[in-house]
Each structure stands twice: as C-alpha cells, then as structure tokens.
Amino acid sequence: MKLLDRYLIRSFLPVFGVGLLLFILLLQLIDLFANLWRYLAYDATAMDILRVGFYYLPKCVSYSLPVSLLFAIAYVLGDLYARNELIIVFTSGIPLRRLSAGFLVMGVLLSFASFRFEDTLVISGLRLKKTLSRQMLRQQRTGNEADVVVKADGGRTVYSVEFYNDADTSLNGVAIVERDAQGKFLSLLNARRARWNGTSWIMENPTVYRWIEGTLRTVPFADVGAFTESPGTFRRSAVDVEELKAKDARDFVVDLKAAGLPYTGALADYYRRFAFSVTPFVVIVLSVAMGGRFRKNVLLMSLLASLMASVIYYVAQMISMMLAKLGYISPELGAWAPAGIFIFIGAVMVVKART
C-alpha cells in the first residue's frame, strides 16, 4: 500500500506543479491587462510593473493552490481510470477512501500551511502591491471620514462628528453626549472643531449643556483633557481587513465593537481568513469524488471540472459573505457555510462512488 501511495504522489506532483504555474501565470496576466491602460496613462516603468507582479505573487499562489490541487488529483485519478489501473486497484479490495487517504492527509497539512502562508507572506505582499499601485497611479488614500458616531467608555460617552480630517487630526462639527451607568443623559458638548494634541482632544469654542434642577442649562467647560479617544477610532472604516494579519484583524474587530461602530463585515472577513485556509482540504475531497468519473478526454474534462467547481465554490463563498455583511446571516455562518456544504457534498460523492 505504501508503494501505491508513493506512485500516486509521484504521478500527482508534476501535474500539480504545471497546473500551479499555469494558474499563477493566468492570474498575473489578468491583473496586468486589467491595469495596463492605467500604467500606460501614468508612464509607469517596466521595473515598477514587475515589482507589482512580484508583490502579487503570494496572493496568486494562494488563489491558484486550490484550483491546482483539484485539477491535478482529478487528472491523476482519471488517467489511472482511463488506463484501467484503478480497476485493478479496486478489484484487489482497496476502496477509494483508502486510495485517497494520502491526498486527504495532504489536504489537512496544506490547510494549516495555507493559513500561515496567508497570514505572513500574502498579507504583506498584498499590502505592498496596493501601496505601490497607488503610488504608480497617483491615487491618494486618506483616512478622512464623514458622519462618524463612536461609543466610548462602555457607551457612557458618545461622539458624533460631522467630519474627521486625518491630515491634521481634527474633528469638525463635534457633539459629545455623556451618560451615567444607567444610560441617563448627563451633559451635551457642542464644538465647532476639535484638534488632537497627542493625548486628548482640545475643543474650540465649546458649549456645554447640563441638567440642573430639571432644566437644561449652559455651564462653563472645565473638563480640558477629559476626552482622550484615539484618532484611529474615527478612521476605522478606512482600514482594509484584508491587509491585516489575523491577530490585528481580531483586535480591529474588538475596537470596532467597543467603539459602537458597525463590525459585522469586519468580523465576517476575520472568520473568512480561517475558512479560506480550509479550501485545500475542500477541493481535495471534491477532486477525489470526481477523479474516477472521467474515462475519455481526461485532461480536458479534469481542467473544466476543476475550473467549474472552483468558480461555483468561490461564488457561493462570495454570496454567503455578502449575506453576512448585510446582516441576513451570522458572520460565522457566512464564512464557514460554503466550506461545510462542499465538504458534505464531496464526502457523499466519495461514499457513493463506485469502487
């Protein structure tokens, strides 16, 4: 049996290597031609274009790995079936589940490796690619935000800001409501503008209203330095979760939740980081189920089947993530549902496969 496993791996590796290079090249060309007119319009140098492609390489590997696995395993098993080698294996009493055990173990190992690869090289490379692309195309990315509402101190302090200017770290059109532990109104501060001095917000011409003997009255502003909410809180929506490592993404979600800002979309993206790492195992289960079903035109049918299954899986993941971000389903379900459904479908197909 070990001899058979080694034979399968030796047959698998060359096909997998060629498929991986093919899909990486395809993704690189798609990205290049999608932005080629922009590069030409802004006179981008060939070296800068090559650097963008180099930084995009880890992401291409991440996207190409599942499709290449699906194609390679489906082709190897289909080729064995077309040459009647699988028939000999099955008649000797070896079921498909045992035959594919090595591939399944490889899928589990690749899932763990995929997460580490995504959290290190892919995140860093994608961040560098986007930064370099913005520089080449003269695109400015600012942290300015409009109509920001932030809850601090467990909801006892609520900031309402018309506009946050990231260039000079200032707030415009500021209204700050303070409440007690029961949520009852204590005071309201209005200020035309506030600027950050490094430790706290300095209000310009503030007006403070407090309840005094059942009447809302104006009182002098004496709490200089009392408002210390970090400027980063007011530009949270400008942060791209895809450019954050898993630990930073988790902290980002916690900060959004503590500030009372919408966090469902960021939480769904955080869970998707883990769900996407399971993709190698998902596609291996599918490829094992499809592998012995092609006896003619094995190369073409394996390629088409791998592309179709990958497209369906990614579209299902995209739809579930969209539903999660819109609040129709939970972030956990949005991230993990496609993986669970496709693993179940693949397992049923493997069990019912004729061996």
Secondary structure as GFF3:
##gff-version 3
##sequence-region A 1 355
A	DSSP	alpha_helix	2	41	.	.	.	ID=ss1
A	DSSP	alpha_helix	46	82	.	.	.	ID=ss2
A	DSSP	alpha_helix	85	91	.	.	.	ID=ss3
A	DSSP	alpha_helix	96	99	.	.	.	ID=ss4
A	DSSP	alpha_helix	101	117	.	.	.	ID=ss5
A	DSSP	pi_helix	118	122	.	.	.	ID=ss6
A	DSSP	alpha_helix	123	136	.	.	.	ID=ss7
A	DSSP	beta_strand	145	152	.	.	.	ID=ss8
A	DSSP	three_ten_helix	153	155	.	.	.	ID=ss9
A	DSSP	beta_strand	157	165	.	.	.	ID=ss10
A	DSSP	beta_strand	170	179	.	.	.	ID=ss11
A	DSSP	beta_strand	185	196	.	.	.	ID=ss12
A	DSSP	beta_strand	201	204	.	.	.	ID=ss13
A	DSSP	beta_strand	207	212	.	.	.	ID=ss14
A	DSSP	beta_strand	215	219	.	.	.	ID=ss15
A	DSSP	three_ten_helix	231	238	.	.	.	ID=ss16
A	DSSP	three_ten_helix	241	243	.	.	.	ID=ss17
A	DSSP	alpha_helix	246	258	.	.	.	ID=ss18
A	DSSP	alpha_helix	264	277	.	.	.	ID=ss19
A	DSSP	alpha_helix	279	291	.	.	.	ID=ss20
A	DSSP	alpha_helix	298	325	.	.	.	ID=ss21
A	DSSP	alpha_helix	331	352	.	.	.	ID=ss22
###
